[in-house]
Amino acid sequence: MATEDAAPEDRPADLKHNAIGFVDALVIGLNSTSPAYSIAAVIGPIVALAGIYAPGVMVASFVPMLLIASAFYYLNKVDQDCGTTFSWVTRAMGPWAGWLGGWAIAMTGVLVVGSLADVAVSFGLLAVGLDGWVENSFVRQLLTVLLILVMTAVCVIGTELSARVQNVLILAQVVFLLVFVCVALAKVYAGTSAYDAVEPSFDWLNPFGAGGAALTGGLLLGVFIYWGWESAVNLTEEVEDSATAPGKAGLWSTVILLVTYVSVGFAVVAYAGPGFLAENADEEEFIFAQLAGDVLGGWDWVLLLAVSTSAIASTQTTIIPASRTALSMARRRALPAYYGHISTRFRTPDVSTWWVAGIAIVWYLTVNQISENALLDSLTALSLLIAFYYALTGVACAVYYRRHLFESLHNFLLIGLGPLVGAGLLTWLLVRSVADMSDPANSYSGSSWLGLGPPLVIGLGIAAVGVLIMIVWRLRAPAFWDERPGVADPDVVRGIREGRD
């Protein structure tokens, strides 16, 4: 980093403005979802639920994500704060709701970073033929921790470096996936598939083809595969044209993910057939590893490397929302000021970034001591936190713009009704998730924690800890809780209506 980019010594450092452009933000949003890993992780379970209609379920899962992405876009127009949901919900609905939204975002990073790094290491080792290392828990966990530390260092060193790394990783990931899709479909039409292949049909895009129960279960999985695109918006203070570019990057991320997921979904279902995928749904992403060998032969390392690079990229970018949210909360005095420290050299939130990584490492190692299935259970608990803060953001958008929703059809549909419908769908999925997770039989470990499924206990435990910390901090530093909710500035709304940035 050039010395002229550093903050003057006589004032606190700030995030580096205009550090990256729209394309960089778009790439970071895409990589945060870890598309290759996400599709590898859920294709089996979705096919087990929906059969050949799995691509249609992926399309249906896209709808609430697009509606919430619209809320992110319009809220970012009025408040370019790296805390996103935390800041916006505080503005619209008050500090208590805002704090809980921020806590949920921060905890998603803690829960998922270790799992992503573990997958990155496992598939990377498989790609180079070191299968034995994957089976060695000590070696795999050691490499996972080292990867987390390296990716955290990249985040701290600078947003520009992060963007350059992400550009390389997304390019490799997309190329690898396209190779797999093309070869798999070619073998389907040539009749050389090793399984009971089925020729693709547009009928597969019907999300209701397998019935309502299958659609509901698939939507729950869909929340996971699309989650993460909002990382682009968490960089709003560091992106050029911060009022519009980050929101557009989030919107375009969801569209590109839709095309990617549906393409891979068609290829996998057509090549392997719904029967094989349903029978092996519990194998999760390792189905992809097997299919890679069958489809690509000696070139199977291509797909294995795609999943590895996908998880590596997401390991880094998933730290961004959590660290930026902690920074925003500290600036508003909703957390200790210590977490708001910004490196004068790199102009990034170094303290909050390392804290997120440190807690994620402790969580990863601790849960692994219980069992590897417990780690998967903690990943399942993510859907509760994701659905909560996405739904909260959708409601906040309509509430904050409430005095302007009937000024035009545009405002009513895109700022009011759309985000509310998205929030309603996610709230429904949240309730269904709680019901499903309450049964221990639905967990990976199959064990009972306090009479409930481990994922639900983890989710409720995180919520309880958050409420406790919030109350304690409210008593120690009440200033943040004096903030009062407001409404959107009429001038900003007028600018949106007239098409101005």
N, C-alpha and C positions, 0 to 999 in steps of 0.2 A: 504494500500500500504506500503510495507516495506520501511524503511528509506533508505536502500542502493539503492533503485530504484530512489530516488529523484536526481535531477540534482545538481552538485556541486554549492555552493553559489557564486563562483567566475566567473561563466559564465551563460548566459541565458539558460533557460530550453529548451529542444528539445522534440519532440514527442518520446514516448517510443518505441524503435525499438524491433521487434520480440515479441511483446506483445501477439499476437494471431497467430494461425495457419491457414492452408488452409480451414479446415472444418468450423472454426469459421467465416472466411471471407465469405464462401459459404452461411452459415446460415444467416448472416447479409444481404447479397445480396438478398436472398429469402424473408426475412422478410420485407425488404424495399419495395417490391412490394405489400405487404399485400394481398397475394393470396386469402384468404377466403373472405375478404372484396371486393377485386377487382372483383372477379367473381360474387359475390352477387350483386354488383352495376351495372354490365353491361349485365348480362345474359338476362334480360328482353328486353332491347333495341336491343341487337344483334339478338335475336330471332324474334323480331318485324320486323327487316330488312331482315333477311335471313331464317327465318323459321327453318326447320329441318337441314338446312345446317350451322347452327351456329357453330358446332365444326370445320367445314372446314374453316370458316372465322377466327377462333382462330388460326388455323394452318397457314393461310396466313399472319396473323398479326405477327407471330413469325419470318417470313423471314427477314424483315428489322431489327428487333431487333438482330438477330444472326449476320447479316452482320456488324452492328455497334459494337456489342460486339467484333467482330474480330478486328475492328479498335482500340478499347480500349486495347485489348491484345497487339497488336504490338506497339502501342504508349507507353504503360507502360513499354515495354521492353527497350526502350531507355531513358525514363524519369520517374523515380519513385517519382512523385510529388503528394501530396495529393490534389492539385488543379485540377488534371486531365485535363478536357477540357480547362480550362483557361490556364494552363501551356503549353499544347501541341499546341493549336491553336496559342498562342503567338510565340512559337518556329517556327511553320510552316508558319504562315500567317501574323505575326506582332502583335503589342500590341493593336491596335484598335479592331480587330476581337477577340483577346483573352480576352480583358476586357469585351466585350459584352457577350461572352460565359460564363464567370464567373458570371456575373450579372444574367444571365438567370437561372443558377443553384441555386444561392442563393435565388432568388425570388420564385422558385418552392417550396422550403421549407416553405417560409413564407405563400404561398397560401394554402398549403395542410395540414400543421400540425394541425391547428384548426379543420378542417373537419374530419380528421382521429380520433382525440381525442374525438370529439363529437359522432362519430359512435361507438367508443369503449365504451364510457359511456352509450350510449343508449342501445346497445345490451347487455352490462353487466347488466344493470338494468332489461331489459326484461328477461334475463336468470334467475334472482333470484326473478321474480314476482313483481318487483316494477314498473309496467307499468305507474302508476300515476306520478312517478317522471320524467319519460321521457316526459310527457306532460307539466311539469312545467319548463318553459324556464329558470327561475332564477336558480333553482336547477341544471338543466342539464348543463348550462353554467358555473356555479361555479365549479362543479365536473370536467368539461372539462379543465378549467384553472388549477385546482389542478393537474390533470393528466399530463398536459404538463410540469408543474414545476417539478413533480417527475421524469418523463422520462428525462428531461434536466439534472437534478441532477445526474442521473445514467450515462449519457453521460460524464459529467464532472468528476465524481469520478474515472472513468477509463475504458479503452477499454476492459480490461479483464472482469470486472463486466458486461459491456454491452454485451459481447459475451456470458457469462453464462446465463444472462436473456434471450437473444435471442434463445439460444439452447433450453431452456424450452418452450418458446412460440411457436417455430416452430414445436416442437414435438407434443405439444397439438393440434396445428392447423391442422397438417397433419392427425393425428389420428382421429380427429373429422370429417374431410372431407371424409376420407376413410369409416368411419362408415355410413355417410349419403349416399355415392355413393353405397355401398354394399346393404344397406337396400332398397334404392329407386329402384335399378335394380331388386332386388329380388321380390319386390311387382309388378313391371311391368310384369315380366315373370309369376308370380303367378296370375295375373289378379285381384289384390286387390287394384290397384291405385284408388284414389278418383277422378281422372280426366280422360280425354280421352287419355289414355296412348298409346304410339306408341313404338313398339319394335325397338331397335337400329339397324342401318344398316351401313355398311362401306361406303355406298353412301353419308352419311352425311358429310364425310370428303372432299367432292368436294366443294371448295370455290366458284366456278362459278355456282353452281347449282341454285342459286336464282337470277342470273343476275349480270351484272357489277355494277349497281347502289347500290345494296345491299352490294356487296363486298366493294365498296368505303366507304360507311357509316360504315360498320363493322370494316374496317381498322382504321378509325378515333377513334373508341372506343378501338381498340386493342392497340393503342399507350399508352393509359392509363393503361391497365391491366398489361402490361409487364414493364412499367417504374419503375425504382428504383433499378434494379439489379446492377447498377454501383457503389452503395455504397461500395461494396467490394473493388473496385479499389480506392475509396477515402481514404481507410485505408492502402494504399500501403506502406507508411512509417512505419506502425506499424505491418505489417504482415511478418512472416518468409518467406524467399525466395521471397523478394519483387519484383524481376524482372519478375517472371512468375506466382507465386501463385495467386495474386489478379486478374490478367487477366483471368486465368483459372477458378477462382471462378465465375467471371462474365459470362463467356461462359456457364459453367455448370448450373448456375442459370437459364438462359433462357431456356435450355433444360428441366430441371426439372419443370419449370413453364408450359411449353408446355404440358407435360404429365398430370400435375395436372388440368389445365384448360380444356383440351379435355375430361378427365375422368368425371369431374363434369358437363361439358356441355352435354355429352351424358346422364348422369343420370337425370339431370333436364329436358331436352327436352323430354326424353322418359317417365318420370313419369308424368309430368304436361301436356305434349302435346303443340305443337306450338301455338294453338289457345288461350289457357288461358294465356300463357306468353306474347303473342303479345297484348292481350287486357289489360293486367295489367303492361305494360312496364314502365309506368310513376311512378309506385310505387317503382321502383329501388330495393335497397337491402331489402326492407321489404317484397318483394315476397319470399325471402329466409326465412324470419321469419315465414311466413304462411306455406311454404312447410315443414319447420322443424317440425311444429306441426302435419302436415298430415302424414309425412313419419315416424317420430320417436315417435309420440304420446306424452306420458308423459316424454319422454327423449328429447324433443325438445330443452331443455336447452343446449344439447351437441352442436348443430349447432349454436345456438345463442352465446354460449361461444366461438366457433371457430371464428366467425366474430369479436367478441369483442377482443380476444387475438390477432387476425390478425391486427386489427387497433391499439391496444396498441403497438405491436411490431414495426409497421410502424411509429407510432408517434415518437418513439425513433430513429429509424434508418434513418428516413427522415431528421432529424436534422444534421446527420453526413456529407452528401455532402455539405450542405450549409455552415456549420461552417468550414470545412476543406478548402473549396474553399476560404472563406473570409481570413483564415489564410494564404493560399498560396499567395493571392493577396496582403496582407499586407507585407509579406516577400519580395515580388518583388517591393514594394513601389507603387503598383497600388491602394492601399487603405491606410488610416492612419495606422501607425505602431501599434497603440493601439489594433487594431483587430488581430494582430499577437501574442499577449501575450499568453504564455503557462504556465500553473500552474506548479510551481516547485515541488509541492507535488504529483500531479496526472499525470503530463506529458500529459495533454490534453489541447486543445485550449479553455480555460474557458471563456474568454471575448467574442469571436465570437459566442460560443455556446449559452451563455445567451442572447446575442443580437438577435440572430436568434429567440430564443424562445420568447423574449419580443415583438419583432415586430410581430411575428405570433399571439400572444395573442391579441395584439391591433387590428390587422387586423380582427381576428375572432370576437371579441366583436363589433367592429365598423360595419362590414358588417351585423351581426345579427340584429343590430338596424334597418337596412333598411328592411330586411326580410330574412326568412330562405331560400327563393328561390334565393336571392342575393348571399348567401353563396355557393349555388350549381352553380350559374353562375361563381363565382370566381374559382371554381374547374374546370369548363369547360374550362376556359382560360388557364389552365395548358397545354393543348395539344399544344398550340402555342409555349410556351416556351420550352417544351420537344422536339418537332419536330425541333425547331431551333437549340438547342445546340447539339442534336444527329447528325443532318445533318452536322453541322459545324465540328464535330469531324471526321465524315467519310471523308469529303473533306480534312481535315488537315492531315489525315493518308496518303492519296495518294500524297498530295503535299510534305509532309516531306520526304517520301521515293521515290520521283519522279525519282531520278537518278539511282534507283536500281530495278524498277518495271519490266524491261525486262531482268533481269539477270537470271530469272528462271520462270517456269510456276507457282510455288508456290507463288513467290512474286507478279506476275501479278494478280493471281486470289484472293488470300487472303489478300494482303496488298493494292492492287490497285483497281481492278475491283469490288470486293465485297463491300468494304466500299463506293465506289462511287455509286454503284447501291442502296445500303441502303440509302445513303444521297439523291439520286434522288427521291426515293419513299417517303421519309419523307418530302422533299421539296414540292412534289406534294400534299401530305396530308396537309401540312401547307397552301398551296394556297387554297385548297378545304375548309379547316377549316375557313379561313378568309372569303371566300365567304358565307359559311353557317352562320357564326356568325354575318355577317352584317345585317341579317334579324332578327329584334326583336322577330318575331314569333317563332324563333328556340331556344329562351332562356327559362330557367325555369320560370323566372318571367313574360315573355311575354311583358315586358315593353320596352320602347325606351329610350336610353341614347344618347343624341346628334344625334338622328336619326339612331342610330345603335343598335345592340344587346349588352346588358351589358357585355357578355364575351369578345367581341372584344374590347370594350372600356377599360375594365380592362387590357387586354393584351397590347393594344397600349399605355395605360397610364403608365404601368410598363416599357415598352420600352423607352418612352419619358423621364421618370424620370431617367432611367439608362444613357441615352445619356447626359442628363443635368449634372448629377453627374460626369460622365466621363470627360466632357469638363472642368468643374470647377476644378477637381483634376488635369487634364492635365496642367492647367494654374498655379496651386499652387505648384505642385510637378512634374516637367516634366521628371524626371530621367527615369521612367519606359518606357516612350514613345521613348526613345533613342535606345531601343533594336531593333535589326534587325533580320528578319527571317533567318533560316538556313536550312540545310539538314541533313539527318540521317548519323551517323558515319559509314563509310564503314566496320569497324571492327565489329560493332554490327550486321550489315546486314549479314556479312559473318558468324557470329555465329548463326544467325537464319537459314541461308541456310544449315549449317552443322549440325543443330539439337542441338547446345549447348545452355545452359541456360545463 
